[in-house]
Amino acid sequence: MTTVGRLLWALLMLLASNVQAADKIRYCDYPVYPPISWSDGKQVRGLAPSVVRQLFGQLGYEVEIVVLGNWKRCLLDVAEGRVDVVLAYSTAQREQSMLFSTVAVLREEVALFINRQHPVKFEQLQDLAHYRGGLLFGESYGLAFDRMVAQHNNIEWVASSRQNFGKLIRGRIDFITQERRTGELYVETLPGAQDIVALPKALSVDYLRVAVSRRSPLSAHMPQIDAQLQRMVDAGDIQRLLNESEVIYRDMINLPANAQ
C-alpha cells in the first residue's frame, strides 16, 4: 500500500470510529419499578430498557444503560447532558432541561397504597396533608401534588421501594404514591404485605414518555423519535413488551433463591 493509500485508510478508520462513537447513546434507568424496569442482579430488565433498545436500535443507535444511585441522580445527569435519555413523566421543571416525546410509551395510573390497619381517607389531594407519605428521591406526581408536599413537608424520601413498603407495613408512614401496576405487582410477593392495598380512587393519570436531554445531539431528532415510537405503538410492540416483562418478573420472583 502506498503512503497515500495508508493515509486514506487511516482517515477512513478515523471517520468510522467517530461515526461509531456518535451513534452510541446513554440511557439512565433506576430499576426499581417492575414491570417497567428492575434488576435481576446482573442486568436491567423490563419494559423501559426494552423499548429504549428497540426504539433507538431501529434508529441506528447503540444503547448504553447507566444505573445510578437513585432516580433524582438520573434526572440530574440528563439535565446536565451526561446522559442522553430517560423514560419519565413530563413536568414543567423537567421540560426546562429535557424534550419529551409527544407519543406516550405507556398510560399510568398513580394510586395511593395504604395499610388497611391504618386507614387513610382520600377524596381530594388536600386530604393527604393530614398523613405521612413515602416517595423515592426525584419522584414527582404533578404540580399540585408537589406543591402540597412542599407546603406541608409530610413526605419521607427514600432510595428504594423496599424501604418504602417496609415503612408502610410497619406503620411508620401512612401512604405510598406509586404507579398502580408497579405497586400491585410488587406487593404480590412482598413478605408481610397482606394488608397493603391500593385505594380505588386514583391520585392522577400520567403518561410515561421518552425524555431527551436538551444538551444531547438526540434533541435535534425528536420528530424521528416520535415517528418511530408511533410505529411501535401501532404495531403492538409496546403492549407485547409490557406483557413479556410482567411474565419475566413473576417467573424471576418465583424462582428458588439458589436458582436466581
Backbone bond lengths (Angstrom), bond angles and torsions (degrees), N, CA, C in turn:
res aa  C-N    CA-C-N  psi(-1)  N-CA   C-N-CA  omega(-1)  CA-C   N-CA-C  phi
1 M - - - 1.461 - - 1.518 109.33 -
2 T 1.330 116.64 133.80 1.454 121.02 -179.17 1.519 109.93 -72.36
3 T 1.353 114.70 168.01 1.460 119.65 178.18 1.522 110.97 -60.02
4 V 1.333 115.95 -42.78 1.464 120.01 178.53 1.535 110.55 -62.23
5 G 1.341 115.43 -41.33 1.455 120.27 179.10 1.517 111.76 -62.14
6 R 1.345 115.20 -42.25 1.467 119.27 179.37 1.525 110.79 -64.21
7 L 1.335 115.81 -40.33 1.468 119.47 179.51 1.531 110.96 -64.42
8 L 1.353 115.03 -41.74 1.463 118.70 178.39 1.527 111.33 -63.91
9 W 1.343 114.95 -41.13 1.471 119.68 178.38 1.530 110.99 -62.52
10 A 1.334 116.05 -44.06 1.466 120.19 178.95 1.524 111.09 -63.00
11 L 1.343 116.29 -38.56 1.453 120.54 179.33 1.529 111.22 -66.19
12 L 1.332 115.74 -41.41 1.459 119.87 178.16 1.528 111.40 -63.33
13 M 1.344 116.51 -41.26 1.462 120.27 179.01 1.532 111.11 -64.61
14 L 1.341 115.17 -38.15 1.457 119.65 178.99 1.527 110.79 -65.33
15 L 1.333 115.32 -44.11 1.461 119.86 178.45 1.524 110.85 -63.64
16 A 1.318 116.26 -41.07 1.468 120.62 179.56 1.517 110.94 -62.73
17 S 1.328 116.97 -42.32 1.462 119.78 -179.68 1.517 110.88 -66.86
18 N 1.339 117.05 -35.85 1.456 120.16 178.25 1.522 111.45 -66.88
19 V 1.333 116.71 -40.02 1.458 120.94 177.64 1.516 110.32 -63.53
20 Q 1.345 115.29 -43.53 1.457 119.74 -179.92 1.523 110.69 -61.61
21 A 1.349 116.29 -42.61 1.460 119.68 -179.89 1.524 110.59 -65.20
22 A 1.340 116.45 -39.66 1.454 120.27 -178.49 1.526 111.48 -67.98
23 D 1.344 116.53 -25.51 1.454 120.55 -176.39 1.520 112.84 -86.15
24 K 1.324 117.83 2.91 1.457 121.07 179.12 1.524 109.23 -100.91
25 I 1.327 116.30 128.56 1.456 120.27 178.62 1.518 109.95 -120.02
26 R 1.334 115.33 157.35 1.461 121.38 -178.71 1.530 109.07 -110.05
27 Y 1.329 114.47 125.41 1.461 121.89 179.36 1.525 108.51 -114.92
28 C 1.329 116.32 126.73 1.465 120.26 -178.67 1.524 110.45 -100.12
29 D 1.312 115.49 134.63 1.454 121.48 179.43 1.522 108.83 -135.32
30 Y 1.322 115.55 143.19 1.459 121.49 171.04 1.527 106.19 -116.43
31 P 1.330 117.43 92.80 1.470 122.16 -164.23 1.525 115.30 -79.72
32 V 1.334 115.50 72.56 1.465 120.39 178.53 1.531 110.66 -131.71
33 Y 1.338 116.93 21.92 1.464 120.77 -174.97 1.537 111.48 -127.72
34 P 1.324 119.15 63.08 1.471 118.83 178.04 1.537 110.41 -63.04
35 P 1.327 119.06 144.05 1.464 129.13 0.78 1.532 113.71 -87.94
36 I 1.359 116.27 9.37 1.465 119.36 -179.26 1.524 110.00 -70.61
37 S 1.305 117.08 -48.56 1.474 120.50 172.57 1.516 109.65 -161.88
38 W 1.320 115.25 142.81 1.458 122.08 175.91 1.518 107.53 -158.92
39 S 1.317 115.63 170.51 1.464 120.50 178.81 1.517 109.53 -115.37
40 D 1.326 115.55 137.19 1.468 119.69 175.08 1.523 111.05 -93.44
41 G 1.325 115.60 12.08 1.462 121.18 -178.51 1.509 112.89 95.74
42 K 1.333 116.93 -16.52 1.461 121.78 179.87 1.526 112.31 -120.68
43 Q 1.334 116.13 -36.68 1.455 119.80 -178.30 1.516 110.19 -149.47
44 V 1.341 115.04 162.85 1.455 121.30 177.15 1.524 108.56 -83.69
45 R 1.326 115.76 130.52 1.457 121.58 -179.36 1.527 109.56 -123.01
46 G 1.329 115.68 170.21 1.450 120.02 173.61 1.513 114.05 119.41
47 L 1.322 114.58 179.32 1.460 121.35 -177.73 1.520 112.07 -60.07
48 A 1.338 117.07 -48.51 1.464 120.69 -172.93 1.528 113.15 -58.72
49 P 1.351 118.97 -56.03 1.462 117.47 179.45 1.525 113.06 -63.46
50 S 1.340 116.99 -31.94 1.470 119.84 178.70 1.522 110.89 -65.90
51 V 1.337 116.66 -43.73 1.466 120.66 178.38 1.516 110.79 -63.22
52 V 1.325 116.44 -44.24 1.469 120.08 -178.19 1.524 110.99 -63.74
53 R 1.324 116.75 -44.34 1.466 119.56 178.93 1.524 110.90 -61.43
54 Q 1.328 117.33 -46.54 1.462 120.22 -177.34 1.527 110.89 -68.55
55 L 1.326 116.68 -45.53 1.463 121.28 -178.18 1.518 111.61 -59.30
56 F 1.326 116.07 -54.72 1.459 118.78 -174.63 1.528 111.69 -80.00
57 G 1.329 117.10 -25.04 1.461 119.54 173.15 1.515 110.87 -62.48
58 Q 1.335 116.44 -41.08 1.460 120.40 179.08 1.524 111.92 -70.37
59 L 1.328 116.12 -20.34 1.468 120.38 176.29 1.529 112.56 -92.33
60 G 1.340 115.69 2.35 1.459 119.79 174.07 1.512 115.97 94.47
61 Y 1.335 117.55 17.60 1.466 120.76 -178.55 1.528 111.35 -109.65
62 E 1.303 114.68 148.07 1.460 121.48 169.06 1.519 107.63 -93.73
63 V 1.330 117.14 134.57 1.464 121.47 -175.01 1.525 110.42 -105.68
64 E 1.322 115.66 125.06 1.466 121.97 171.08 1.525 107.93 -102.92
65 I 1.321 116.83 123.90 1.461 121.11 -179.93 1.522 109.49 -90.67
66 V 1.326 115.18 127.46 1.461 122.33 -179.63 1.524 108.33 -113.30
67 V 1.322 117.49 127.75 1.464 122.21 177.76 1.519 108.16 -115.26
68 L 1.326 115.76 123.04 1.460 121.07 -178.36 1.525 110.21 -113.23
69 G 1.320 116.62 -177.44 1.462 120.41 -171.32 1.507 115.64 -70.87
70 N 1.327 117.76 -27.70 1.456 120.57 177.56 1.526 109.72 -160.69
71 W 1.321 116.11 171.78 1.464 121.74 -175.34 1.525 111.28 -65.55
72 K 1.332 116.72 -36.94 1.462 120.61 179.73 1.520 110.76 -60.06
73 R 1.332 116.97 -38.59 1.467 121.17 178.83 1.534 110.69 -66.64
74 C 1.329 116.80 -37.90 1.464 120.77 176.26 1.529 110.48 -58.00
75 L 1.330 115.45 -49.87 1.459 120.54 -178.04 1.518 111.25 -63.06
76 L 1.322 117.04 -38.31 1.460 121.21 179.36 1.523 110.95 -64.68
77 D 1.335 116.82 -42.90 1.461 120.33 -179.29 1.528 111.79 -66.87
78 V 1.327 117.22 -34.11 1.469 119.75 175.43 1.520 109.57 -68.34
79 A 1.328 116.75 -44.95 1.459 121.03 -179.73 1.524 111.87 -57.93
80 E 1.324 115.85 -36.79 1.468 120.07 -176.69 1.517 113.16 -93.43
81 G 1.336 116.96 1.82 1.465 120.15 173.71 1.508 115.45 84.64
82 R 1.318 118.45 7.12 1.468 120.12 177.64 1.523 110.71 -77.46
83 V 1.327 115.87 -20.54 1.456 123.41 176.81 1.521 107.52 -128.29
84 D 1.334 117.09 144.76 1.462 120.93 -176.84 1.520 113.83 -86.00
85 V 1.334 117.13 -39.24 1.469 120.80 -166.60 1.523 112.01 -140.29
86 V 1.336 115.39 143.72 1.465 122.77 163.48 1.527 107.13 -138.48
87 L 1.317 117.33 167.76 1.461 122.59 167.36 1.513 106.55 -107.54
88 A 1.338 117.25 124.61 1.459 120.12 -171.99 1.523 110.76 -157.66
89 Y 1.343 115.36 168.02 1.450 121.28 170.26 1.530 108.21 -77.76
90 S 1.328 115.94 149.29 1.458 121.00 176.77 1.527 109.60 -86.50
91 T 1.337 116.37 128.94 1.461 121.72 172.52 1.524 108.21 -132.85
92 A 1.335 116.66 161.54 1.459 120.77 -179.11 1.528 110.91 -58.72
93 Q 1.322 117.06 -40.44 1.462 120.36 -179.48 1.523 111.11 -66.52
94 R 1.324 117.13 -43.68 1.464 120.23 -179.08 1.525 111.51 -67.81
95 E 1.332 117.10 -32.10 1.455 120.11 -178.53 1.528 112.39 -66.92
96 Q 1.312 117.65 -15.43 1.458 120.33 176.31 1.527 111.80 -68.80
97 S 1.331 116.80 -27.45 1.467 119.97 -176.79 1.523 113.22 -121.34
98 M 1.346 117.65 -4.47 1.463 121.13 -176.94 1.523 110.58 -134.31
99 L 1.337 115.13 152.57 1.463 122.21 170.31 1.523 107.78 -106.37
100 F 1.331 116.91 132.97 1.462 121.60 -176.00 1.524 110.66 -107.77
101 S 1.318 115.48 141.52 1.461 119.97 176.79 1.522 109.81 -63.51
102 T 1.338 116.12 140.99 1.461 119.35 174.68 1.525 110.30 -74.75
103 V 1.327 116.94 -25.12 1.461 122.39 176.33 1.531 108.33 -87.49
104 A 1.323 116.25 125.22 1.461 120.01 -179.62 1.520 110.80 -81.72
105 V 1.320 115.98 143.50 1.460 120.93 173.87 1.526 109.87 -76.48
106 L 1.340 116.37 -41.65 1.463 119.31 -173.43 1.527 110.26 -158.05
107 R 1.323 115.95 137.31 1.464 121.70 170.64 1.524 107.90 -81.30
108 E 1.320 116.62 130.48 1.458 120.10 -178.44 1.528 110.17 -128.21
109 E 1.309 114.83 136.41 1.463 121.33 176.98 1.519 108.22 -101.73
110 V 1.315 115.75 120.85 1.461 120.97 179.97 1.524 108.55 -87.62
111 A 1.317 116.14 122.46 1.469 122.14 -175.97 1.527 110.53 -117.62
112 L 1.332 114.59 162.72 1.463 120.97 173.16 1.519 108.18 -101.85
113 F 1.318 115.62 124.70 1.458 121.37 175.81 1.522 108.05 -101.00
114 I 1.338 114.98 131.01 1.463 120.59 -176.90 1.528 109.69 -131.32
115 N 1.319 115.04 169.19 1.461 122.58 173.23 1.526 107.49 -99.92
116 R 1.347 116.70 120.88 1.466 119.84 -177.11 1.523 112.94 -59.45
117 Q 1.330 116.72 -20.35 1.462 120.21 177.59 1.529 111.70 -74.45
118 H 1.339 115.81 -15.31 1.473 121.16 -179.50 1.535 108.03 -134.69
119 P 1.338 117.63 76.91 1.466 121.66 -173.03 1.529 113.29 -57.50
120 V 1.314 114.39 148.17 1.461 122.60 177.58 1.523 108.58 -122.59
121 K 1.327 116.48 129.63 1.460 121.00 175.43 1.525 108.53 -89.61
122 F 1.340 115.62 121.05 1.456 119.23 -179.23 1.519 110.55 -137.72
123 E 1.330 115.49 106.65 1.456 122.09 173.29 1.518 111.13 -116.49
124 Q 1.331 115.58 -34.09 1.457 121.61 177.78 1.521 109.16 -142.68
125 L 1.320 115.04 163.54 1.466 121.05 -172.15 1.528 112.74 -54.30
126 Q 1.326 117.57 -41.67 1.466 119.85 -175.23 1.524 112.60 -66.17
127 D 1.336 117.50 -16.90 1.469 119.58 175.62 1.523 111.23 -59.57
128 L 1.339 116.12 -30.48 1.465 120.19 -176.65 1.519 112.96 -72.25
129 A 1.320 116.91 -14.33 1.466 120.41 178.64 1.519 112.08 -63.15
130 H 1.343 116.19 -20.05 1.468 120.50 -178.10 1.523 112.47 -89.44
131 Y 1.331 117.28 1.17 1.458 121.14 -175.49 1.526 110.93 -126.14
132 R 1.329 113.80 165.90 1.463 120.66 177.48 1.527 108.60 -102.02
133 G 1.339 116.75 127.01 1.451 120.67 -177.98 1.515 112.65 -114.83
134 G 1.329 115.03 169.87 1.464 121.14 178.06 1.514 110.79 -131.39
135 L 1.337 116.21 132.08 1.464 122.12 177.54 1.518 109.27 -135.48
136 L 1.333 115.62 160.60 1.458 121.12 172.58 1.520 109.36 -85.00
137 F 1.323 116.51 147.46 1.461 121.63 178.61 1.531 110.07 -51.41
138 G 1.329 116.75 128.41 1.458 121.40 175.45 1.506 114.58 92.94
139 E 1.351 118.57 -8.92 1.456 120.20 -179.12 1.531 111.12 -71.79
140 S 1.321 115.01 142.15 1.459 121.72 176.54 1.520 108.35 -139.35
141 Y 1.325 116.21 134.54 1.461 120.12 -179.34 1.526 111.22 -124.53
142 G 1.325 115.91 42.54 1.452 120.98 175.48 1.517 112.41 104.26
143 L 1.334 114.11 156.67 1.463 121.12 -175.15 1.521 112.25 -60.51
144 A 1.342 117.08 -44.30 1.466 119.92 -177.85 1.526 111.19 -64.92
145 F 1.336 116.27 -42.31 1.466 119.75 178.87 1.531 110.41 -64.93
146 D 1.324 116.71 -45.41 1.465 120.15 -179.74 1.527 111.30 -61.90
147 R 1.338 116.18 -37.15 1.473 120.28 178.66 1.528 110.34 -66.30
148 M 1.335 116.53 -41.36 1.460 120.41 178.45 1.522 110.93 -62.12
149 V 1.328 116.39 -43.19 1.463 121.53 178.91 1.520 111.03 -61.15
150 A 1.332 116.08 -46.05 1.463 120.37 -178.97 1.527 111.14 -64.90
151 Q 1.325 116.30 -36.15 1.458 120.50 -177.42 1.517 112.38 -71.62
152 H 1.333 116.82 -39.35 1.466 120.08 -173.28 1.527 113.63 -104.29
153 N 1.334 117.81 -11.75 1.465 121.32 176.58 1.525 111.34 50.47
154 N 1.334 116.09 48.00 1.467 120.40 -173.94 1.530 113.03 -113.67
155 I 1.330 116.18 26.21 1.464 121.37 -178.97 1.524 110.20 -117.63
156 E 1.323 116.18 135.02 1.469 121.77 170.86 1.519 107.17 -101.18
157 W 1.324 115.80 125.31 1.467 121.79 -175.70 1.519 109.93 -97.32
158 V 1.343 116.12 132.06 1.465 121.09 -178.79 1.524 109.22 -134.28
159 A 1.329 115.92 173.32 1.466 120.82 -175.50 1.520 113.61 -97.99
160 S 1.345 118.37 -14.44 1.464 118.58 -174.85 1.522 111.52 -144.06
161 S 1.326 115.41 151.97 1.464 121.11 176.91 1.523 110.97 -63.87
162 R 1.330 117.53 -33.69 1.465 120.26 179.00 1.531 110.46 -60.94
163 Q 1.336 116.84 -42.66 1.461 120.33 175.44 1.532 110.56 -60.48
164 N 1.323 115.18 -46.56 1.456 121.00 -176.54 1.522 111.71 -60.92
165 F 1.330 116.61 -52.09 1.455 119.96 -178.67 1.526 111.29 -68.32
166 G 1.318 117.08 -31.28 1.462 120.13 175.23 1.520 111.47 -61.25
167 K 1.323 116.65 -41.51 1.465 120.79 177.22 1.522 110.88 -64.91
168 L 1.338 116.12 -39.63 1.458 119.76 -179.76 1.527 110.97 -67.01
169 I 1.320 117.50 -40.25 1.467 122.03 178.02 1.525 110.75 -61.64
170 R 1.347 116.11 -40.57 1.464 120.64 -177.53 1.534 112.89 -84.48
171 G 1.327 118.19 -2.05 1.454 121.32 178.44 1.510 114.70 78.95
172 R 1.327 117.22 16.36 1.464 119.92 -179.82 1.526 111.94 -79.97
173 I 1.326 117.27 -21.86 1.456 122.26 171.47 1.526 108.02 -131.31
174 D 1.333 116.68 165.65 1.462 121.02 -174.75 1.523 113.42 -100.68
175 F 1.319 117.50 -26.79 1.460 119.40 -178.05 1.523 110.83 -153.71
176 I 1.314 114.14 157.41 1.457 122.62 171.91 1.527 107.22 -124.76
177 T 1.305 116.78 134.34 1.461 121.73 173.70 1.516 107.62 -94.08
178 Q 1.333 116.26 119.73 1.463 119.82 -171.33 1.522 109.77 -152.49
179 E 1.319 116.90 146.22 1.457 120.62 172.61 1.532 107.39 -58.17
180 R 1.330 116.85 130.55 1.462 121.57 -170.45 1.531 112.00 -57.57
181 R 1.328 116.65 -47.05 1.467 120.78 -177.15 1.522 110.79 -60.54
182 T 1.320 116.53 -44.76 1.465 121.39 -179.11 1.525 110.99 -66.34
183 G 1.327 116.64 -46.36 1.456 120.38 -177.68 1.515 112.61 -62.89
184 E 1.330 117.01 -44.32 1.461 120.19 -178.54 1.520 111.44 -66.90
185 L 1.333 116.51 -37.76 1.457 119.77 177.82 1.526 110.66 -66.64
186 Y 1.321 116.63 -38.23 1.461 121.06 -179.54 1.527 111.14 -67.65
187 V 1.340 116.28 -42.66 1.464 121.36 -176.94 1.527 111.97 -67.13
188 E 1.340 117.02 -28.54 1.470 121.79 -178.08 1.524 113.15 -48.36
189 T 1.315 116.13 -41.01 1.464 120.00 -172.63 1.533 113.01 -119.42
190 L 1.329 116.52 15.45 1.469 119.74 -178.26 1.521 109.96 -87.48
191 P 1.340 118.53 120.47 1.469 120.55 179.95 1.527 111.64 -57.99
192 G 1.327 116.33 134.74 1.455 121.46 176.90 1.509 115.04 80.24
193 A 1.350 116.90 7.51 1.466 119.97 -174.02 1.517 113.22 -97.58
194 Q 1.328 118.52 19.61 1.460 120.60 -175.66 1.533 112.68 -63.79
195 D 1.324 118.02 -22.79 1.470 120.97 179.62 1.530 112.74 -98.59
196 I 1.330 117.67 4.11 1.465 120.85 -179.67 1.525 108.67 -90.28
197 V 1.338 115.88 121.20 1.467 120.81 -178.38 1.522 109.37 -135.76
198 A 1.318 114.80 159.55 1.462 121.21 174.43 1.523 108.78 -96.11
199 L 1.319 116.47 133.10 1.462 119.70 175.53 1.529 109.54 -68.04
200 P 1.335 117.10 143.22 1.466 119.34 -177.40 1.524 113.59 -63.47
201 K 1.326 117.24 -34.95 1.464 120.73 -179.84 1.518 109.99 -74.37
202 A 1.322 117.21 125.57 1.466 121.43 -179.56 1.525 110.37 -79.27
203 L 1.314 115.08 144.75 1.463 120.09 172.95 1.522 109.88 -70.60
204 S 1.331 115.89 -41.74 1.465 121.16 179.53 1.517 109.03 -168.27
205 V 1.312 115.43 168.68 1.458 122.58 171.07 1.516 107.04 -119.56
206 D 1.316 116.16 129.86 1.467 119.78 -179.57 1.522 108.80 -135.69
207 Y 1.321 114.84 176.96 1.461 120.20 -174.37 1.526 110.30 -130.65
208 L 1.320 115.21 126.12 1.457 121.64 176.60 1.518 108.16 -76.07
209 R 1.335 116.45 127.14 1.463 121.22 -175.74 1.525 110.91 -130.02
210 V 1.319 115.01 160.35 1.464 120.97 171.94 1.521 107.73 -76.43
211 A 1.323 116.57 122.92 1.462 121.60 179.86 1.525 109.04 -114.89
212 V 1.322 115.98 124.93 1.468 122.73 -177.17 1.520 109.34 -113.08
213 S 1.317 117.03 133.92 1.458 121.12 177.32 1.522 110.31 -60.21
214 R 1.325 116.33 134.97 1.464 120.52 176.26 1.530 110.91 -64.62
215 R 1.331 116.82 -17.83 1.470 120.87 179.34 1.521 112.53 -91.60
216 S 1.327 116.67 -1.77 1.463 120.49 -178.98 1.529 110.76 -90.47
217 P 1.345 117.75 145.68 1.469 120.41 172.97 1.526 112.78 -57.25
218 L 1.348 116.34 -23.60 1.462 119.98 178.15 1.520 112.48 -62.48
219 S 1.321 117.55 -23.34 1.466 120.80 -175.34 1.527 112.11 -61.43
220 A 1.322 117.34 -20.45 1.465 121.23 178.72 1.525 111.72 -82.62
221 H 1.327 117.19 -3.62 1.464 120.56 -173.54 1.525 112.98 -120.09
222 M 1.328 117.77 25.73 1.467 120.24 -179.48 1.536 112.61 -60.61
223 P 1.349 120.52 -37.91 1.474 118.68 177.64 1.530 112.71 -59.66
224 Q 1.342 116.61 -40.60 1.467 120.16 178.64 1.533 110.58 -68.19
225 I 1.323 116.79 -38.23 1.464 121.00 178.54 1.529 110.06 -63.31
226 D 1.336 116.35 -45.71 1.462 120.43 179.07 1.527 111.56 -62.73
227 A 1.334 116.00 -42.45 1.468 119.58 -178.14 1.524 111.23 -63.75
228 Q 1.333 116.60 -43.36 1.461 119.96 -179.91 1.519 111.31 -69.32
229 L 1.320 116.73 -37.92 1.457 120.87 177.56 1.520 110.70 -63.90
230 Q 1.319 117.07 -39.41 1.461 120.56 177.70 1.524 110.94 -64.00
231 R 1.324 116.86 -38.79 1.474 119.92 177.28 1.527 110.64 -62.35
232 M 1.336 116.62 -39.14 1.460 120.28 179.07 1.532 111.32 -66.23
233 V 1.332 116.09 -40.74 1.474 120.24 177.81 1.521 109.77 -63.24
234 D 1.334 117.01 -48.70 1.469 121.78 -177.50 1.529 112.22 -62.20
235 A 1.332 116.29 -33.27 1.468 120.68 -178.65 1.528 112.55 -81.21
236 G 1.330 116.89 -5.82 1.463 120.33 -178.98 1.518 113.60 82.21
237 D 1.339 117.38 11.38 1.468 120.41 -177.48 1.528 112.03 -64.85
238 I 1.335 117.22 -39.68 1.467 120.31 -177.22 1.530 110.50 -64.16
239 Q 1.321 116.57 -47.63 1.471 120.10 -179.66 1.524 110.80 -63.39
240 R 1.327 116.45 -40.12 1.468 120.31 179.15 1.524 110.47 -62.32
241 L 1.328 116.98 -44.71 1.466 120.72 -179.51 1.524 110.90 -66.02
242 L 1.339 116.93 -35.82 1.467 120.20 177.54 1.524 110.61 -65.19
243 N 1.328 117.00 -46.51 1.464 120.81 178.86 1.523 111.14 -59.78
244 E 1.337 116.37 -44.45 1.465 120.88 179.24 1.521 110.73 -62.15
245 S 1.327 117.07 -40.08 1.462 121.02 -178.33 1.523 111.37 -64.11
246 E 1.341 116.45 -41.10 1.465 119.59 179.26 1.530 110.99 -64.45
247 V 1.326 116.55 -41.86 1.471 120.64 179.14 1.532 110.44 -64.33
248 I 1.322 116.95 -46.04 1.471 121.32 -178.62 1.519 110.67 -62.59
249 Y 1.345 117.33 -42.26 1.460 120.02 -179.14 1.520 111.35 -63.79
250 R 1.342 116.36 -46.71 1.469 118.99 179.48 1.522 111.49 -62.50
251 D 1.320 116.91 -40.49 1.468 120.40 178.39 1.523 110.38 -61.96
252 M 1.333 116.84 -42.00 1.464 120.81 -178.57 1.523 110.91 -65.40
253 I 1.336 116.47 -43.89 1.462 121.03 -179.24 1.522 111.43 -63.85
254 N 1.329 116.83 -35.07 1.465 120.95 -176.55 1.521 113.81 -83.95
255 L 1.339 116.75 -4.48 1.464 119.16 176.60 1.524 110.15 -67.51
256 P 1.340 118.24 147.39 1.463 120.14 171.42 1.526 109.78 -59.63
257 A 1.324 115.91 148.31 1.470 120.76 -175.07 1.511 112.47 -54.61
258 N 1.339 117.82 -39.18 1.468 120.15 -177.43 1.520 113.38 -79.13
259 A 1.348 116.77 -3.70 1.466 119.71 179.73 1.508 111.93 -98.80
260 Q 1.346 117.28 -10.90 1.459 120.43 -177.47 1.518 110.83 -80.77
